[in-house]
Amino acid sequence: MGGIQTIDVRLSPAHAGWRLDRALADAVPTLSRERLKALIRSGAVEAEGKALRDPATKVRGEESLRVAVPEPSPAHNAPQDIPLKVAFEDEHLLVIDKPAGLVVHPAAGNLDGTLVNALLHHCGGSLSGIGGVARPGIVHRIDKDTSGLIVVAKTDVAHEGLARQFATHSIDRRYLAIVGGVPKSNQGTVDAPLARSATNRKKIAIVEGKRGKRAVTRWRRLTILSDAALVECQLETGRTHQVRVHMASIGHPLLGDPVYGRSGKTHGKILKELEFHRQALHAAELGFTHPVSKHRLSFSSPMPPDMQELFNALGV
């Protein structure tokens, strides 16, 4: 550890007038905007040999920049022997079928017992360092109480290739959700920009204007249940809480969702009897192009037992 990875970036004319941190985040999808801000402030971003230290600097477009990314220092995360359901693994990446209740990466309140801790044990430390100390190998995430498929990078090449596919929306992600009420249409599309709520930082909200990030969910009704339905949601984009917020916005919140849901008396009783305490959401299908072999890979995960039990209890 302790080395430096240098990334040479050529901004496009389309970046003209953008903030430096935003332009770099767009040009280098493997690095988050927050991480880039920290790198800029530390003097790790140079143009023509001169450090650029203000993330808000406006760029002209077409600049050549050099980003010096320190290798992650040893994670404070301890490897932990947490059982993992591995759907696929090779020397570059692995696909995990995550159970509900498992946090993806350490954060305040969940410093261990996470998927990262489990991966460090499973992989013996061979995880891509691009995600930084707290998130080795993590290319994307699903909520703690959402179950299902997630891909993890073991090498930086895999991380960069997968991140590029997420950025261009070429990853196929389909979720199963049990929602309250029966959608009148067989299918539909929610195209509504999302951002963190200005009034409650723990919530995501539909936000028009520059602050909102484009978010598109295509949904399809699969099964009509008792004042509920099983729907498939295909993500064109992958924003935080996207399915949960979008389905709630059209009057069909996910059953069991403690943040965006609302359970009527009947559903509330069933959820309580089943001790179902999470949003009824499962990442059921994941497809992408292997960043090294270039083969198209597709994975599917059946509805987990707790959701299947809820589905059965709501059967007409």
Sequence and secondary structure as in RCSB ss.txt:
>XXXX:A:sequence
MGGIQTIDVRLSPAHAGWRLDRALADAVPTLSRERLKALIRSGAVEAEGKALRDPATKVRGEESLRVAVPEPSPA
HNAPQDIPLKVAFEDEHLLVIDKPAGLVVHPAAGNLDGTLVNALLHHCGGSLSGIGGVARPGIVHRIDKDTSGLI
VVAKTDVAHEGLARQFATHSIDRRYLAIVGGVPKSNQGTVDAPLARSATNRKKIAIVEGKRGKRAVTRWRRLTIL
SDAALVECQLETGRTHQVRVHMASIGHPLLGDPVYGRSGKTHGKILKELEFHRQALHAAELGFTHPVSKHRLSFS
SPMPPDMQELFNALGV
>XXXX:A:secstr
   EEEEEEE  GGGTT BHHHHHHHH TTS HHHHHHHHHTT EEETTEE   TT B  SS EEEEEEE     
S         EEEE SSEEEEEE TT  SS BTTBSSSSHHHHHHHHHTT S STT SS TTBS    TT EEEE
EEESSHHHHHHHHHHHHTT SEEEEEEEEES  SSSEEEEE  EEE SS TTSEEE  STTSB  EEEEEEEEEE
TTEEEEEEEESS  TTHHHHHHHHTT  BTT TTT    HHHHHHHHHHT  S  EEEEEEEEE TTT  EEEEE
    HHHHHHHHHT  
